[in-house]
Amino acid sequence: MNAVKRGLGKPFEKEHITVLAREPARVVGFENRLRHPQIPPEVLYQRQRQSPDRLNNSARRTYDLLRSTLVNTGRNLPLVERELTDALSASRNTVRAVLQQLAREGLVTRGPKNGTQTTGSLLMPIDELSPLQARTLERRALGCPPMVRDRLRLPDGWSVLMIESLILEGGRPLGLSVNYIAMAAGQSPDFDIEEPDVILILERNLRVRIGGSQTTVAAIAADDQTAELVGIDVGAPLIWLEDVIEDDCGQPRALSQLRLRGDRIAFSANAYRTA
């Protein structure tokens, strides 16, 4: 019984030819799965994309490798597709697609005359406490909010100074920081601030000798207010970083929370295998 008699409308042969013309990759993949039912789809996908001189021809792996290299080696580098295909062992189509994705994220710029250039990212050592360029948005003495008091283990009589700042890099918005700074009993929050960075405030204004910090990192999406202040789209990826900064006696002296552009910031650290 043919397809017309079964009520499918068109002969099976015509429909099969039409599908092959429109979606060859999906049909080939389907046929491969029929021939190799035990092989996972991701393995078949990689086998179809391999060629003798382009053995790492995966857009996902190419993106990760190129992005991390750009972040770690600096900025203002010319990127030539022909050279990148050899360096990454990927096809030119894959490299071009990855460069287009990096351009959408703002990590490279592409032009008909200038080619492709990197715009650069800020590589920050996550295991170091370093000052950041910032501009104050709001400064307020909060008294001693219970949640901040508990997080900082504040003794009786201490208070909290809140400073919210726009983080800058080369004059461009990079993110937002909110710092809850512990003020010991008798310390006044009314002091001049040259740089609204929590590290500098603790060291210069409060004469605190910084010991270390407890750091938490997460990924979040930009809300309406963050997007407007930083100049990004609502929902754009952000790195959320929190430091509980302690003095050299182990007393927490600041709770610092940062929202940083995911397309402009990368972190580095030295890790060691434990025994």
CYANA upper distance limits for C-alpha pairs under 8 A (distance plus 0.5 A):
  1 MET  CA      5 LYS  CA      6.87
  1 MET  CA      6 ARG  CA      7.61
  2 ASN  CA      6 ARG  CA      7.10
  2 ASN  CA     11 PRO  CA      7.36
  2 ASN  CA     12 PHE  CA      7.79
  3 ALA  CA      7 GLY  CA      7.06
  3 ALA  CA      8 LEU  CA      6.06
  3 ALA  CA      9 GLY  CA      7.56
  3 ALA  CA     10 LYS  CA      6.93
  3 ALA  CA     11 PRO  CA      5.60
  3 ALA  CA     12 PHE  CA      5.97
  4 VAL  CA      8 LEU  CA      6.12
  4 VAL  CA      9 GLY  CA      5.82
  4 VAL  CA     10 LYS  CA      6.22
  4 VAL  CA     11 PRO  CA      6.23
 10 LYS  CA     14 LYS  CA      7.38
 10 LYS  CA     15 GLU  CA      7.21
 11 PRO  CA     15 GLU  CA      7.12
 12 PHE  CA     16 HIS  CA      6.57
 13 GLU  CA     17 ILE  CA      6.83
 14 LYS  CA     18 THR  CA      6.75
 15 GLU  CA     19 VAL  CA      6.77
 16 HIS  CA     20 LEU  CA      6.84
 17 ILE  CA     21 ALA  CA      6.84
 18 THR  CA     22 ARG  CA      6.85
 19 VAL  CA     23 GLU  CA      6.31
 19 VAL  CA     24 PRO  CA      7.79
 19 VAL  CA     27 VAL  CA      8.12
 20 LEU  CA     24 PRO  CA      5.30
 20 LEU  CA     27 VAL  CA      7.02
 23 GLU  CA     27 VAL  CA      6.98
 24 PRO  CA     28 VAL  CA      6.53
 25 ALA  CA     29 GLY  CA      6.60
 26 ARG  CA     30 PHE  CA      6.60
 27 VAL  CA     31 GLU  CA      6.64
 28 VAL  CA     32 ASN  CA      6.59
 29 GLY  CA     33 ARG  CA      6.75
 29 GLY  CA     44 LEU  CA      8.08
 29 GLY  CA     45 TYR  CA      8.26
 30 PHE  CA     34 LEU  CA      6.85
 31 GLU  CA     35 ARG  CA      6.81
 32 ASN  CA     36 HIS  CA      6.40
 32 ASN  CA     37 PRO  CA      8.47
 32 ASN  CA     44 LEU  CA      8.06
 33 ARG  CA     37 PRO  CA      5.53
 33 ARG  CA     38 GLN  CA      8.47
 33 ARG  CA     39 ILE  CA      7.88
 33 ARG  CA     41 PRO  CA      8.00
 39 ILE  CA     43 VAL  CA      7.18
 39 ILE  CA     44 LEU  CA      7.41
 40 PRO  CA     44 LEU  CA      7.16
 41 PRO  CA     45 TYR  CA      6.61
 42 GLU  CA     46 GLN  CA      6.86
 43 VAL  CA     47 ARG  CA      6.75
 44 LEU  CA     48 GLN  CA      6.74
 45 TYR  CA     49 ARG  CA      7.10
 46 GLN  CA     50 GLN  CA      6.84
 46 GLN  CA     58 SER  CA      8.13
 49 ARG  CA     57 ASN  CA      6.87
 49 ARG  CA     58 SER  CA      8.15
 50 GLN  CA     54 ARG  CA      6.86
 50 GLN  CA     55 LEU  CA      5.82
 50 GLN  CA     56 ASN  CA      7.86
 50 GLN  CA     57 ASN  CA      6.99
 51 SER  CA     55 LEU  CA      6.36
 53 ASP  CA     89 SER  CA      7.19
 54 ARG  CA     85 THR  CA      8.40
 54 ARG  CA     86 ASP  CA      8.42
 54 ARG  CA     89 SER  CA      5.00
 54 ARG  CA     90 ALA  CA      5.30
 54 ARG  CA     91 SER  CA      6.66
 55 LEU  CA     89 SER  CA      6.41
 55 LEU  CA     90 ALA  CA      7.37
 56 ASN  CA     61 ARG  CA      7.99
 56 ASN  CA     62 THR  CA      7.99
 56 ASN  CA     88 LEU  CA      7.59
 56 ASN  CA     89 SER  CA      5.79
 56 ASN  CA     90 ALA  CA      6.06
 57 ASN  CA     61 ARG  CA      8.38
 57 ASN  CA     62 THR  CA      7.67
 57 ASN  CA     89 SER  CA      6.93
 57 ASN  CA     90 ALA  CA      4.66
 57 ASN  CA     91 SER  CA      6.57
 57 ASN  CA     94 THR  CA      7.43
 58 SER  CA     62 THR  CA      6.38
 58 SER  CA     90 ALA  CA      7.56
 58 SER  CA     94 THR  CA      7.68
 59 ALA  CA     63 TYR  CA      6.44
 59 ALA  CA     94 THR  CA      6.12
 59 ALA  CA     95 VAL  CA      8.01
 59 ALA  CA     97 ALA  CA      8.02
 59 ALA  CA     98 VAL  CA      6.99
 60 ARG  CA     64 ASP  CA      6.87
 61 ARG  CA     65 LEU  CA      6.59
 62 THR  CA     66 LEU  CA      6.49
 62 THR  CA     88 LEU  CA      7.11
 62 THR  CA     90 ALA  CA      7.66
 62 THR  CA     94 THR  CA      8.22
 62 THR  CA     95 VAL  CA      7.76
 62 THR  CA     98 VAL  CA      7.63
 63 TYR  CA     67 ARG  CA      6.34
 63 TYR  CA     98 VAL  CA      6.10
 64 ASP  CA     68 SER  CA      6.56
 65 LEU  CA     69 THR  CA      6.70
 65 LEU  CA     88 LEU  CA      8.31
 66 LEU  CA     70 LEU  CA      6.68
 66 LEU  CA     88 LEU  CA      8.26
 67 ARG  CA     71 VAL  CA      6.72
 67 ARG  CA    102 LEU  CA      8.32
 68 SER  CA     72 ASN  CA      6.62
 69 THR  CA     73 THR  CA      6.45
 70 LEU  CA     74 GLY  CA      6.74
 70 LEU  CA     75 ARG  CA      7.62
 70 LEU  CA    118 THR  CA      7.91
 70 LEU  CA    120 GLY  CA      7.71
 71 VAL  CA     75 ARG  CA      8.25
 71 VAL  CA    120 GLY  CA      7.10
 71 VAL  CA    121 SER  CA      6.19
 71 VAL  CA    122 LEU  CA      8.01
 71 VAL  CA    123 LEU  CA      7.22
 71 VAL  CA    266 ALA  CA      7.58
 72 ASN  CA    123 LEU  CA      7.55
 74 GLY  CA    120 GLY  CA      6.76
 74 GLY  CA    121 SER  CA      8.15
 75 ARG  CA    118 THR  CA      6.15
 75 ARG  CA    119 THR  CA      6.37
 75 ARG  CA    120 GLY  CA      4.82
 75 ARG  CA    121 SER  CA      7.87
 76 ASN  CA    117 GLN  CA      6.44
 76 ASN  CA    118 THR  CA      5.48
 76 ASN  CA    119 THR  CA      6.51
 76 ASN  CA    120 GLY  CA      7.30
 77 LEU  CA    117 GLN  CA      6.19
 77 LEU  CA    118 THR  CA      5.95
 78 PRO  CA    115 GLY  CA      8.02
 78 PRO  CA    116 THR  CA      6.52
 78 PRO  CA    117 GLN  CA      5.33
 78 PRO  CA    118 THR  CA      7.33
 79 LEU  CA     83 GLU  CA      8.35
 79 LEU  CA     84 LEU  CA      7.77
 79 LEU  CA    115 GLY  CA      7.99
 79 LEU  CA    116 THR  CA      5.84
 79 LEU  CA    117 GLN  CA      6.49
 79 LEU  CA    118 THR  CA      8.07
 80 VAL  CA     84 LEU  CA      6.64
 80 VAL  CA    115 GLY  CA      8.18
 80 VAL  CA    116 THR  CA      7.60
 81 GLU  CA     85 THR  CA      6.72
 81 GLU  CA     92 ARG  CA      7.07
 81 GLU  CA     95 VAL  CA      7.05
 81 GLU  CA     96 ARG  CA      7.37
 82 ARG  CA     86 ASP  CA      7.56
 82 ARG  CA     92 ARG  CA      7.46
 83 GLU  CA     87 ALA  CA      6.75
 84 LEU  CA     88 LEU  CA      6.25
 84 LEU  CA     89 SER  CA      8.39
 84 LEU  CA     90 ALA  CA      8.39
 84 LEU  CA     95 VAL  CA      7.47
 85 THR  CA     89 SER  CA      6.02
 85 THR  CA     90 ALA  CA      5.49
 85 THR  CA     91 SER  CA      6.15
 85 THR  CA     92 ARG  CA      6.21
 85 THR  CA     95 VAL  CA      6.94
 86 ASP  CA     90 ALA  CA      7.44
 90 ALA  CA     94 THR  CA      6.81
 90 ALA  CA     95 VAL  CA      7.11
 91 SER  CA     95 VAL  CA      6.80
 92 ARG  CA     96 ARG  CA      6.49
 93 ASN  CA     97 ALA  CA      6.67
 94 THR  CA     98 VAL  CA      6.74
 95 VAL  CA     99 LEU  CA      6.67
 96 ARG  CA    100 GLN  CA      6.72
 97 ALA  CA    101 GLN  CA      6.82
 98 VAL  CA    102 LEU  CA      6.73
 99 LEU  CA    103 ALA  CA      6.57
 99 LEU  CA    108 VAL  CA      7.94
100 GLN  CA    104 ARG  CA      6.80
101 GLN  CA    105 GLU  CA      6.89
102 LEU  CA    106 GLY  CA      6.73
102 LEU  CA    107 LEU  CA      5.83
102 LEU  CA    108 VAL  CA      6.32
103 ALA  CA    107 LEU  CA      6.31
103 ALA  CA    108 VAL  CA      5.29
103 ALA  CA    109 THR  CA      6.06
103 ALA  CA    110 ARG  CA      7.36
105 GLU  CA    263 ASP  CA      6.64
106 GLY  CA    119 THR  CA      7.78
106 GLY  CA    263 ASP  CA      7.40
107 LEU  CA    118 THR  CA      6.51
107 LEU  CA    119 THR  CA      5.84
107 LEU  CA    120 GLY  CA      6.71
107 LEU  CA    121 SER  CA      7.77
107 LEU  CA    263 ASP  CA      7.28
107 LEU  CA    264 ARG  CA      7.90
108 VAL  CA    116 THR  CA      7.06
108 VAL  CA    117 GLN  CA      5.91
108 VAL  CA    118 THR  CA      4.70
108 VAL  CA    119 THR  CA      5.68
108 VAL  CA    120 GLY  CA      8.13
109 THR  CA    116 THR  CA      6.08
109 THR  CA    117 GLN  CA      5.82
109 THR  CA    118 THR  CA      6.85
109 THR  CA    119 THR  CA      7.31
110 ARG  CA    114 ASN  CA      7.54
110 ARG  CA    115 GLY  CA      6.02
110 ARG  CA    116 THR  CA      4.92
110 ARG  CA    117 GLN  CA      7.08
111 GLY  CA    115 GLY  CA      5.63
111 GLY  CA    116 THR  CA      7.07
120 GLY  CA    264 ARG  CA      7.93
121 SER  CA    263 ASP  CA      7.99
121 SER  CA    264 ARG  CA      5.13
121 SER  CA    265 ILE  CA      6.12
121 SER  CA    266 ALA  CA      7.49
122 LEU  CA    264 ARG  CA      6.57
122 LEU  CA    265 ILE  CA      5.49
122 LEU  CA    266 ALA  CA      6.73
123 LEU  CA    265 ILE  CA      6.61
123 LEU  CA    266 ALA  CA      5.35
123 LEU  CA    267 PHE  CA      6.04
123 LEU  CA    268 SER  CA      7.34
124 MET  CA    265 ILE  CA      7.87
124 MET  CA    266 ALA  CA      6.70
124 MET  CA    267 PHE  CA      5.26
124 MET  CA    268 SER  CA      6.55
125 PRO  CA    267 PHE  CA      6.01
125 PRO  CA    268 SER  CA      5.14
125 PRO  CA    269 ALA  CA      6.09
126 ILE  CA    267 PHE  CA      6.05
126 ILE  CA    268 SER  CA      6.19
126 ILE  CA    269 ALA  CA      6.11
127 ASP  CA    268 SER  CA      8.24
127 ASP  CA    269 ALA  CA      6.18
127 ASP  CA    270 ASN  CA      8.09
129 LEU  CA    199 ILE  CA      7.97
129 LEU  CA    212 GLY  CA      8.48
130 SER  CA    199 ILE  CA      7.63
131 PRO  CA    197 ASP  CA      6.55
131 PRO  CA    198 VAL  CA      8.05
131 PRO  CA    199 ILE  CA      6.40
131 PRO  CA    200 LEU  CA      7.23
132 LEU  CA    167 ILE  CA      7.42
132 LEU  CA    168 LEU  CA      8.08
132 LEU  CA    197 ASP  CA      6.73
133 GLN  CA    167 ILE  CA      6.46
133 GLN  CA    168 LEU  CA      5.89
133 GLN  CA    169 GLU  CA      7.11
133 GLN  CA    195 GLU  CA      8.00
133 GLN  CA    197 ASP  CA      7.70
134 ALA  CA    165 SER  CA      6.45
134 ALA  CA    166 LEU  CA      5.91
134 ALA  CA    167 ILE  CA      4.84
134 ALA  CA    168 LEU  CA      5.92
134 ALA  CA    195 GLU  CA      7.41
134 ALA  CA    196 PRO  CA      6.56
134 ALA  CA    197 ASP  CA      7.06
135 ARG  CA    165 SER  CA      5.79
135 ARG  CA    166 LEU  CA      5.66
135 ARG  CA    167 ILE  CA      7.09
135 ARG  CA    168 LEU  CA      8.02
135 ARG  CA    195 GLU  CA      8.11
135 ARG  CA    196 PRO  CA      6.99
136 THR  CA    163 ILE  CA      7.62
136 THR  CA    164 GLU  CA      6.63
136 THR  CA    165 SER  CA      4.79
136 THR  CA    166 LEU  CA      6.87
136 THR  CA    196 PRO  CA      6.53
137 LEU  CA    163 ILE  CA      8.15
137 LEU  CA    164 GLU  CA      6.01
137 LEU  CA    165 SER  CA      5.48
137 LEU  CA    166 LEU  CA      7.10
138 GLU  CA    162 MET  CA      8.44
138 GLU  CA    163 ILE  CA      6.29
138 GLU  CA    164 GLU  CA      5.66
138 GLU  CA    165 SER  CA      7.43
139 ARG  CA    161 LEU  CA      7.95
139 ARG  CA    162 MET  CA      6.21
139 ARG  CA    163 ILE  CA      4.95
139 ARG  CA    164 GLU  CA      6.92
140 ARG  CA    161 LEU  CA      6.49
140 ARG  CA    162 MET  CA      5.75
140 ARG  CA    163 ILE  CA      7.05
141 ALA  CA    159 SER  CA      8.37
141 ALA  CA    160 VAL  CA      6.63
141 ALA  CA    161 LEU  CA      5.01
141 ALA  CA    162 MET  CA      6.60
141 ALA  CA    189 PRO  CA      7.34
142 LEU  CA    159 SER  CA      7.72
142 LEU  CA    160 VAL  CA      6.02
142 LEU  CA    161 LEU  CA      6.43
142 LEU  CA    162 MET  CA      7.17
143 GLY  CA    159 SER  CA      5.50
143 GLY  CA    160 VAL  CA      6.10
143 GLY  CA    161 LEU  CA      8.15
144 CYS  CA    148 VAL  CA      7.67
144 CYS  CA    149 ARG  CA      6.62
144 CYS  CA    158 TRP  CA      7.59
144 CYS  CA    159 SER  CA      5.26
144 CYS  CA    160 VAL  CA      6.01
145 PRO  CA    149 ARG  CA      6.49
145 PRO  CA    160 VAL  CA      8.17
146 PRO  CA    150 ASP  CA      6.57
147 MET  CA    151 ARG  CA      6.69
148 VAL  CA    152 LEU  CA      6.57
148 VAL  CA    160 VAL  CA      8.49
148 VAL  CA    180 TYR  CA      8.01
148 VAL  CA    255 LEU  CA      8.30
149 ARG  CA    153 ARG  CA      6.18
149 ARG  CA    154 LEU  CA      5.70
150 ASP  CA    154 LEU  CA      7.28
151 ARG  CA    255 LEU  CA      8.32
152 LEU  CA    182 ALA  CA      8.18
152 LEU  CA    244 VAL  CA      8.07
152 LEU  CA    251 GLN  CA      8.23
152 LEU  CA    252 PRO  CA      5.59
152 LEU  CA    253 ARG  CA      7.23
152 LEU  CA    254 ALA  CA      7.57
152 LEU  CA    255 LEU  CA      7.63
153 ARG  CA    251 GLN  CA      8.14
153 ARG  CA    252 PRO  CA      7.36
154 LEU  CA    158 TRP  CA      6.74
154 LEU  CA    182 ALA  CA      8.00
154 LEU  CA    252 PRO  CA      8.30
157 GLY  CA    184 ALA  CA      7.80
157 GLY  CA    185 ALA  CA      5.72
158 TRP  CA    182 ALA  CA      7.38
158 TRP  CA    183 MET  CA      6.13
158 TRP  CA    184 ALA  CA      5.28
158 TRP  CA    185 ALA  CA      5.37
159 SER  CA    182 ALA  CA      6.49
159 SER  CA    183 MET  CA      5.63
159 SER  CA    184 ALA  CA      7.24
159 SER  CA    185 ALA  CA      7.80
160 VAL  CA    180 TYR  CA      6.58
160 VAL  CA    181 ILE  CA      5.95
160 VAL  CA    182 ALA  CA      5.35
160 VAL  CA    183 MET  CA      6.21
161 LEU  CA    179 ASN  CA      8.39
161 LEU  CA    180 TYR  CA      6.19
161 LEU  CA    181 ILE  CA      5.56
161 LEU  CA    182 ALA  CA      7.07
161 LEU  CA    183 MET  CA      7.45
161 LEU  CA    189 PRO  CA      6.99
162 MET  CA    178 VAL  CA      7.52
162 MET  CA    179 ASN  CA      6.10
162 MET  CA    180 TYR  CA      5.16
162 MET  CA    181 ILE  CA      6.82
163 ILE  CA    178 VAL  CA      6.34
163 ILE  CA    179 ASN  CA      5.78
163 ILE  CA    180 TYR  CA      7.28
163 ILE  CA    196 PRO  CA      7.97
164 GLU  CA    176 LEU  CA      7.79
164 GLU  CA    177 SER  CA      6.13
164 GLU  CA    178 VAL  CA      4.87
164 GLU  CA    179 ASN  CA      6.85
165 SER  CA    176 LEU  CA      6.29
165 SER  CA    177 SER  CA      5.76
165 SER  CA    178 VAL  CA      7.04
165 SER  CA    196 PRO  CA      7.43
166 LEU  CA    173 PRO  CA      7.17
166 LEU  CA    174 LEU  CA      8.08
166 LEU  CA    175 GLY  CA      6.57
166 LEU  CA    176 LEU  CA      5.23
166 LEU  CA    177 SER  CA      6.98
166 LEU  CA    229 LEU  CA      8.32
166 LEU  CA    230 VAL  CA      8.24
167 ILE  CA    173 PRO  CA      6.40
167 ILE  CA    174 LEU  CA      5.85
167 ILE  CA    175 GLY  CA      5.51
167 ILE  CA    176 LEU  CA      5.91
167 ILE  CA    177 SER  CA      7.22
168 LEU  CA    172 ARG  CA      5.74
168 LEU  CA    173 PRO  CA      5.11
168 LEU  CA    174 LEU  CA      5.60
168 LEU  CA    175 GLY  CA      7.61
169 GLU  CA    173 PRO  CA      7.05
169 GLU  CA    174 LEU  CA      6.62
173 PRO  CA    229 LEU  CA      8.45
173 PRO  CA    230 VAL  CA      5.79
173 PRO  CA    231 GLY  CA      7.77
174 LEU  CA    230 VAL  CA      7.08
174 LEU  CA    260 LEU  CA      6.47
174 LEU  CA    261 ARG  CA      6.32
174 LEU  CA    264 ARG  CA      7.58
175 GLY  CA    230 VAL  CA      6.39
175 GLY  CA    258 LEU  CA      7.64
175 GLY  CA    259 ARG  CA      5.82
175 GLY  CA    260 LEU  CA      4.76
175 GLY  CA    261 ARG  CA      6.33
176 LEU  CA    226 THR  CA      8.10
176 LEU  CA    230 VAL  CA      8.04
176 LEU  CA    258 LEU  CA      6.16
176 LEU  CA    259 ARG  CA      5.62
176 LEU  CA    260 LEU  CA      7.06
177 SER  CA    256 SER  CA      7.53
177 SER  CA    257 GLN  CA      6.12
177 SER  CA    258 LEU  CA      4.82
177 SER  CA    259 ARG  CA      6.83
178 VAL  CA    256 SER  CA      6.40
178 VAL  CA    257 GLN  CA      5.73
178 VAL  CA    258 LEU  CA      6.94
179 ASN  CA    198 VAL  CA      7.10
179 ASN  CA    254 ALA  CA      7.18
179 ASN  CA    255 LEU  CA      6.26
179 ASN  CA    256 SER  CA      4.89
179 ASN  CA    257 GLN  CA      6.80
180 TYR  CA    254 ALA  CA      5.97
180 TYR  CA    255 LEU  CA      5.54
180 TYR  CA    256 SER  CA      6.81
181 ILE  CA    198 VAL  CA      8.17
181 ILE  CA    253 ARG  CA      6.56
181 ILE  CA    254 ALA  CA      4.87
181 ILE  CA    255 LEU  CA      7.05
182 ALA  CA    252 PRO  CA      8.36
182 ALA  CA    253 ARG  CA      5.50
182 ALA  CA    254 ALA  CA      6.23
183 MET  CA    187 GLN  CA      6.33
183 MET  CA    188 SER  CA      7.97
183 MET  CA    189 PRO  CA      7.77
183 MET  CA    253 ARG  CA      8.36
191 PHE  CA    205 ASN  CA      7.98
193 ILE  CA    201 ILE  CA      7.71
193 ILE  CA    205 ASN  CA      8.30
195 GLU  CA    200 LEU  CA      7.46
195 GLU  CA    201 ILE  CA      8.01
196 PRO  CA    200 LEU  CA      8.04
196 PRO  CA    201 ILE  CA      7.41
197 ASP  CA    201 ILE  CA      6.66
198 VAL  CA    202 LEU  CA      6.61
198 VAL  CA    254 ALA  CA      8.14
198 VAL  CA    256 SER  CA      8.01
199 ILE  CA    203 GLU  CA      6.73
200 LEU  CA    204 ARG  CA      6.08
200 LEU  CA    205 ASN  CA      8.00
201 ILE  CA    205 ASN  CA      5.60
201 ILE  CA    206 LEU  CA      7.00
202 LEU  CA    206 LEU  CA      5.48
202 LEU  CA    207 ARG  CA      6.64
202 LEU  CA    208 VAL  CA      5.75
202 LEU  CA    209 ARG  CA      8.26
202 LEU  CA    210 ILE  CA      8.25
202 LEU  CA    253 ARG  CA      8.46
203 GLU  CA    207 ARG  CA      5.30
203 GLU  CA    208 VAL  CA      5.47
203 GLU  CA    209 ARG  CA      6.84
203 GLU  CA    210 ILE  CA      7.87
204 ARG  CA    208 VAL  CA      8.25
208 VAL  CA    247 ASP  CA      6.88
209 ARG  CA    247 ASP  CA      6.01
209 ARG  CA    248 ASP  CA      6.24
210 ILE  CA    245 ILE  CA      7.88
210 ILE  CA    246 GLU  CA      6.55
210 ILE  CA    247 ASP  CA      4.75
210 ILE  CA    248 ASP  CA      5.92
211 GLY  CA    245 ILE  CA      8.14
211 GLY  CA    246 GLU  CA      6.05
211 GLY  CA    247 ASP  CA      5.14
211 GLY  CA    248 ASP  CA      4.54
211 GLY  CA    249 CYS  CA      7.75
211 GLY  CA    250 GLY  CA      7.45
212 GLY  CA    245 ILE  CA      6.54
212 GLY  CA    246 GLU  CA      6.00
212 GLY  CA    247 ASP  CA      7.48
212 GLY  CA    248 ASP  CA      7.96
213 SER  CA    243 ASP  CA      6.41
213 SER  CA    244 VAL  CA      5.72
213 SER  CA    245 ILE  CA      4.82
213 SER  CA    246 GLU  CA      6.23
214 GLN  CA    243 ASP  CA      6.05
214 GLN  CA    244 VAL  CA      5.62
214 GLN  CA    245 ILE  CA      7.24
215 THR  CA    241 LEU  CA      7.59
215 THR  CA    242 GLU  CA      6.09
215 THR  CA    243 ASP  CA      5.11
215 THR  CA    244 VAL  CA      7.13
216 THR  CA    241 LEU  CA      6.22
216 THR  CA    242 GLU  CA      5.66
216 THR  CA    243 ASP  CA      7.16
217 VAL  CA    239 ILE  CA      7.58
217 VAL  CA    240 TRP  CA      6.21
217 VAL  CA    241 LEU  CA      5.06
217 VAL  CA    242 GLU  CA      7.04
218 ALA  CA    239 ILE  CA      6.51
218 ALA  CA    240 TRP  CA      5.56
218 ALA  CA    241 LEU  CA      6.98
219 ALA  CA    237 PRO  CA      7.50
219 ALA  CA    238 LEU  CA      6.34
219 ALA  CA    239 ILE  CA      5.36
219 ALA  CA    240 TRP  CA      6.21
220 ILE  CA    237 PRO  CA      6.57
220 ILE  CA    238 LEU  CA      5.74
220 ILE  CA    239 ILE  CA      6.83
220 ILE  CA    240 TRP  CA      6.94
221 ALA  CA    234 VAL  CA      7.99
221 ALA  CA    235 GLY  CA      5.19
221 ALA  CA    236 ALA  CA      5.95
221 ALA  CA    237 PRO  CA      5.30
221 ALA  CA    238 LEU  CA      6.08
222 ALA  CA    226 THR  CA      6.28
222 ALA  CA    227 ALA  CA      6.18
222 ALA  CA    232 ILE  CA      8.44
222 ALA  CA    233 ASP  CA      7.83
222 ALA  CA    234 VAL  CA      5.77
222 ALA  CA    235 GLY  CA      5.17
222 ALA  CA    236 ALA  CA      5.77
222 ALA  CA    237 PRO  CA      6.86
222 ALA  CA    238 LEU  CA      6.80
223 ASP  CA    227 ALA  CA      6.51
223 ASP  CA    234 VAL  CA      6.10
223 ASP  CA    235 GLY  CA      6.86
224 ASP  CA    228 GLU  CA      6.76
224 ASP  CA    234 VAL  CA      6.18
225 GLN  CA    229 LEU  CA      6.76
226 THR  CA    230 VAL  CA      6.44
227 ALA  CA    231 GLY  CA      6.01
227 ALA  CA    232 ILE  CA      5.26
227 ALA  CA    233 ASP  CA      6.07
227 ALA  CA    234 VAL  CA      5.90
227 ALA  CA    236 ALA  CA      8.33
228 GLU  CA    232 ILE  CA      7.25
228 GLU  CA    233 ASP  CA      8.47
232 ILE  CA    236 ALA  CA      7.15
236 ALA  CA    262 GLY  CA      8.39
237 PRO  CA    261 ARG  CA      7.24
237 PRO  CA    262 GLY  CA      5.77
237 PRO  CA    263 ASP  CA      8.11
238 LEU  CA    259 ARG  CA      6.62
238 LEU  CA    260 LEU  CA      5.87
238 LEU  CA    261 ARG  CA      5.35
238 LEU  CA    262 GLY  CA      5.09
239 ILE  CA    258 LEU  CA      8.33
239 ILE  CA    259 ARG  CA      6.24
239 ILE  CA    260 LEU  CA      5.52
239 ILE  CA    261 ARG  CA      6.81
239 ILE  CA    262 GLY  CA      6.01
239 ILE  CA    265 ILE  CA      8.43
240 TRP  CA    257 GLN  CA      7.76
240 TRP  CA    258 LEU  CA      6.17
240 TRP  CA    259 ARG  CA      5.26
240 TRP  CA    260 LEU  CA      6.94
241 LEU  CA    257 GLN  CA      6.28
241 LEU  CA    258 LEU  CA      5.59
241 LEU  CA    259 ARG  CA      7.11
241 LEU  CA    260 LEU  CA      8.44
242 GLU  CA    255 LEU  CA      7.73
242 GLU  CA    256 SER  CA      6.04
242 GLU  CA    257 GLN  CA      4.91
242 GLU  CA    258 LEU  CA      6.77
243 ASP  CA    254 ALA  CA      8.37
243 ASP  CA    255 LEU  CA      6.44
243 ASP  CA    256 SER  CA      5.58
243 ASP  CA    257 GLN  CA      7.03
244 VAL  CA    252 PRO  CA      6.91
244 VAL  CA    253 ARG  CA      8.10
244 VAL  CA    254 ALA  CA      6.40
244 VAL  CA    255 LEU  CA      5.25
244 VAL  CA    256 SER  CA      6.90
245 ILE  CA    252 PRO  CA      6.07
245 ILE  CA    253 ARG  CA      6.28
245 ILE  CA    254 ALA  CA      5.69
245 ILE  CA    255 LEU  CA      6.94
245 ILE  CA    256 SER  CA      8.07
246 GLU  CA    250 GLY  CA      5.84
246 GLU  CA    251 GLN  CA      5.71
246 GLU  CA    252 PRO  CA      4.50
246 GLU  CA    253 ARG  CA      5.80
246 GLU  CA    254 ALA  CA      7.61
247 ASP  CA    251 GLN  CA      6.00
247 ASP  CA    252 PRO  CA      6.85
247 ASP  CA    253 ARG  CA      6.89
260 LEU  CA    264 ARG  CA      8.30
260 LEU  CA    265 ILE  CA      7.27
261 ARG  CA    265 ILE  CA      6.64
262 GLY  CA    266 ALA  CA      8.19
